[in-house]
């Protein structure tokens, strides 16, 4: 990673921003001390999952929402 003095960055900001846009990263230094890192933003564009991705891979039974038997409900409650 290239190091650039704050004075040089202030003198030619567009030059360095264009290089960052091209994918380069820089560490900005002032008085021999690293004060900042300038790097491209990572894209976080998440694609939505397509509708019906698993269509036909399983079927939901007609009674999927019926109440469970009393003994099973009690087991969930720790009784």
Secondary structure as UniProt FT lines:
FT   STRAND          2..5
FT   HELIX           6..11
FT   HELIX           13..21
FT   TURN            22..23
FT   STRAND          26..30
FT   TURN            31..32
FT   STRAND          33..38
FT   TURN            51..56
FT   TURN            62..65
FT   HELIX           70..77
//
